[in-house]
Amino acid sequence: MESERTKAACHGSGMRGLCAFRPSSTTRHTSMTAIRSGLRAPAGALLGLSLLACRVEPAPAGSAGALPDDLMGAGRTRVVLLGTGTPNADPERMGPAVAIVVNGAAYLIDAGPGIVRRAAQAARNGVDALRVENLDAVFLTHLHSDHTLGLPDLIFTPWVLERTAPLRVFGPSGTRAMTEHLLSAYEQDIRIRIDGLEPANHTGWQVDAREIVPGLVHQDENVRVTAFPVRHASWPTAFGYRFDTADRTIVVSGDAAPSESIIEQCQGCDVLVHEVYSESGFARRPDVWQRYHASAHTSTRELGDIATRARPKLLLLYHQLFWGTTEEDLVAEVSNHWNGLVASGKDLSVY
């Protein structure tokens, strides 16, 4: 199929297809060469490509859901989008949550509503690192509700499902108070599960909350995690994160107005995961919301300029504010200002 802005051809079997994006006469997708798809698609979504004018051939019998070895093999680092939504209650998009998966370990960024069940769905699709009992580390960008409403779920549900390690929570000032209040709110639940008939362990409900400052905040055998400040409306502290592994560098913006720190941290990174709003949709917003979004978030035009200076190998859109536009419109708006590879992410897509 074909649109005015984008032409695409998909080849291959099922979700292993290679999709090459070629420019039409009305857009500048000149550098959108190819993205290899990831996991099987949920109900009409081509994972990793967001169905941007793409045809997918059926998978051969018996291969549905098979995980490509070249995408999730040993030592390979992958980005799994668990939630690409906003405060808008879109049932197709859970709250913001990203997983960096490497060597069988998962590192979560933000805990939007639905994070645990999206992780379980990704595990069912073949990402074993995202089995619920394995979820034990999350890096919060800031404390807005749409980025943290899944935190109690992340604390307690994996414990109920037999996680024994305390949840490590890295975040800005206020993170420790938030987790302490959550533990207090669920005090009776904890007591009943431990002291009652349920065979619950005594450690998996606990939280190791670490309030961080910019710089190296975590390092282990798989990854180095660097926090850096970004601008986000009235928040005194908001972070983006850079993940360096043996084979990839991935930068996640979190919620951010245009920030020089993102450009500095990327500089040719493999994947830049960045929030965005439609410039054309913005023009239709009330003045009061325009003032807010201009100070809190990044327009498609601004993101194109950021990507031009940051030079990521892949620019991956999430936390998309469409305001009446389509994903195809959003990609086209960015591509008017950025000649590189860009994809509009959907929940459960893998890159």
SVG drawing of the C-alpha trace seen along z (x, -y; Angstrom):
<svg xmlns="http://www.w3.org/2000/svg" viewBox="-9 -31 41 57">
<polyline fill="none" stroke="black" stroke-width="0.4" points="0.0,0.0 1.1,-3.6 0.6,-7.1 1.4,-10.5 4.2,-10.8 5.7,-7.4 6.2,-4.4 7.3,-1.1 7.9,2.4 8.2,5.3 9.8,8.6 10.3,11.8 8.2,14.0 6.0,12.8 7.7,10.5 11.2,11.3 10.6,9.1 13.0,6.3 11.2,3.1 12.8,0.5 11.3,-3.0 11.7,-5.0 10.9,-8.7 7.9,-9.9 8.0,-13.2 6.5,-15.0 8.7,-14.1 12.4,-13.8 12.7,-10.2 15.9,-9.9 17.9,-8.1 15.1,-5.8 16.8,-2.7 15.7,0.2 14.6,1.4 14.4,5.1 11.3,6.0 11.3,7.6 8.7,9.7 5.4,10.9 2.8,8.2 -0.2,7.7 -3.4,7.3 -2.4,5.5 0.8,3.7 4.1,4.4 6.5,4.3 9.3,1.9 7.7,0.3 4.3,-0.9 2.6,0.0 3.9,-3.0 2.7,-2.1 4.1,1.4 2.9,4.8 3.6,7.9 3.4,11.4 2.0,14.2 4.5,16.2 5.0,19.9 3.0,22.5 4.5,23.1 6.7,20.0 4.2,17.5 5.8,15.7 9.3,17.1 12.0,14.8 14.6,14.0 18.0,15.1 19.8,12.0 17.5,9.7 17.7,11.3 20.8,13.5 23.3,13.7 25.1,10.4 22.7,8.4 21.2,5.2 17.7,4.4 15.2,1.7 11.7,2.9 8.9,0.3 6.6,1.4 4.6,-1.9 4.6,-4.7 1.6,-6.6 0.9,-9.9 -1.6,-11.0 -4.2,-10.5 -6.1,-7.2 -5.3,-5.5 -6.0,-1.8 -3.5,-1.0 -0.7,-2.7 0.3,-2.1 2.1,-4.8 5.7,-5.6 8.0,-2.6 11.1,-1.4 13.2,1.7 16.9,2.1 17.5,5.8 21.0,7.2 22.5,10.6 19.2,11.8 18.8,8.8 16.2,6.0 16.7,2.4 13.5,0.3 13.1,-3.4 9.9,-4.8 6.9,-2.9 3.8,-4.1 0.4,-2.5 0.4,1.1 4.1,1.7 4.0,5.1 1.4,6.6 3.2,5.2 6.4,6.8 4.5,10.1 3.2,9.8 6.7,9.2 7.9,12.2 5.2,14.3 6.4,13.1 9.9,14.4 11.8,11.8 12.5,13.9 14.3,11.1 11.0,9.4 9.3,12.2 7.6,10.5 9.7,12.1 12.8,10.7 11.8,7.1 14.1,5.7 15.5,2.3 13.9,-0.9 15.3,-4.3 12.8,-7.1 13.1,-10.2 10.9,-12.3 7.9,-11.9 5.0,-12.8 2.0,-10.5 2.0,-9.1 5.6,-7.9 5.1,-6.4 1.5,-5.1 2.9,-1.7 5.5,-1.8 3.3,-0.1 2.5,2.6 6.3,3.0 6.9,3.2 4.3,5.7 3.2,7.9 6.6,9.4 6.9,10.1 3.6,11.9 4.9,13.9 8.0,14.9 10.6,12.2 12.9,12.4 15.2,9.4 14.2,5.9 13.2,3.5 16.0,1.0 14.5,-2.4 16.8,-5.1 15.3,-8.6 15.4,-12.3 14.8,-13.8 11.5,-12.7 11.9,-9.1 12.5,-7.8 9.5,-9.6 7.3,-8.2 8.4,-4.6 8.1,-4.9 4.5,-6.2 3.7,-3.4 5.0,-0.8 3.0,-2.5 -0.2,-2.5 0.2,1.3 1.3,2.1 -1.7,4.4 -1.3,6.2 2.4,6.9 1.5,8.1 -1.3,10.4 0.8,12.0 3.7,12.6 1.9,13.5 -1.1,15.3 -1.4,18.6 0.1,17.3 3.6,18.6 5.2,15.2 8.9,14.5 10.1,11.7 12.3,9.7 10.7,9.3 8.4,6.4 11.2,4.3 12.6,1.2 16.1,0.0 15.4,-3.7 18.4,-5.7 18.1,-9.4 20.6,-10.3 22.5,-13.3 23.8,-13.6 26.6,-11.3 27.2,-7.6 24.4,-6.1 24.8,-2.4 27.4,0.1 27.4,3.8 28.7,6.5 26.1,5.6 25.8,1.9 26.9,-1.6 24.0,-3.9 24.5,-7.7 21.8,-10.2 21.8,-13.7 19.5,-16.7 16.8,-17.7 14.3,-20.6 10.7,-19.6 8.3,-22.5 8.3,-23.3 10.1,-20.2 13.3,-21.2 14.9,-17.9 14.2,-15.7 16.6,-13.1 17.3,-11.4 19.5,-8.3 22.3,-6.9 22.9,-3.2 26.3,-1.9 26.6,1.8 29.2,3.9 27.4,3.5 25.2,0.4 24.7,-3.1 21.1,-4.0 19.8,-7.4 16.3,-7.9 15.0,-11.5 12.2,-11.0 9.8,-13.9 11.9,-16.9 11.8,-20.2 14.7,-20.6 17.8,-20.0 21.5,-20.4 22.3,-17.5 20.5,-15.0 22.6,-16.1 25.8,-15.9 24.9,-12.4 23.9,-10.9 26.6,-12.1 26.1,-9.2 24.5,-6.9 22.8,-3.7 19.3,-4.6 17.8,-7.9 14.4,-7.3 12.8,-10.7 9.4,-12.1 7.6,-14.3 4.5,-16.3 3.0,-17.1 3.8,-20.7 0.6,-20.8 -1.5,-19.4 0.0,-21.9 -1.3,-24.8 -4.9,-23.7 -4.3,-23.6 -5.7,-26.2 -3.2,-29.0 -2.8,-27.8 -1.8,-24.3 0.5,-25.7 2.4,-27.6 2.7,-24.4 3.7,-22.0 6.2,-24.5 8.0,-24.5 7.6,-20.8 7.9,-18.8 9.6,-18.7 7.9,-19.5 8.6,-17.5 10.5,-20.4 12.6,-20.8 13.3,-17.0 14.4,-17.0 16.9,-19.7 18.0,-17.8 18.5,-14.6 20.5,-16.5 23.0,-17.6 22.9,-14.4 23.2,-12.0 21.6,-8.8 21.6,-5.8 17.9,-5.4 15.6,-8.1 12.8,-6.3 9.6,-8.3 7.6,-7.6 5.3,-9.5 3.8,-10.8 1.2,-13.6 -0.7,-13.4 -3.6,-15.8 -5.5,-14.7 -2.5,-13.7 -1.4,-10.1 1.8,-8.3 2.7,-8.7 2.1,-12.5 4.4,-12.6 7.2,-10.8 6.8,-13.0 7.0,-16.2 10.2,-15.0 11.7,-13.9 11.2,-17.4 14.0,-18.4 16.0,-15.2 17.4,-13.0 18.1,-10.0 16.3,-6.8 13.2,-7.5 10.4,-5.2 7.3,-5.9 7.2,-3.3 4.3,-1.3 3.8,0.7 5.8,4.0 7.9,3.0 11.5,4.1 14.6,2.4"/>
</svg>
